[in-house]
Amino acid sequence: MATIVSAILIVIGALFMFVAALGVLRMPDLFLRMSATTKAATLGVGFILLAAAVYFNDFGTTTRALATIIFLLITAPVAAHMIGRAAYFNGVPLWEGTLVDELQGRYDERTHILESAEESPGSKTEPQTSR
């Protein structure tokens, strides 16, 4: 039974990894590629590690697999965010079909700080008055 469950988990993980690979090949710019690979590849690796934990049915293997899955779920989005931020700061071009660049004009190139919508000079928010 463990062999069948682990085989199913490996196939699911392989499908997610395949989707991640397709995302790298098919997405038009760096930011969309990172989005596809971060989500799909993390899930793919997670399912494959779960398959290993089910197949070996050993406490040591299971704890290592779960610790690795938790580590990936925590670090992959942070790493993708940092890579995307560095790419945006260095001027990596957006896809020509991009409709809105919400960071344009709000990212201070000198301090590397993103201004909030309330602080930006072009903001149309008005101060609230108490009634």
Order of alpha helices (4+ residues) and beta strands (2+ residues): alpha-alpha-alpha-beta-beta
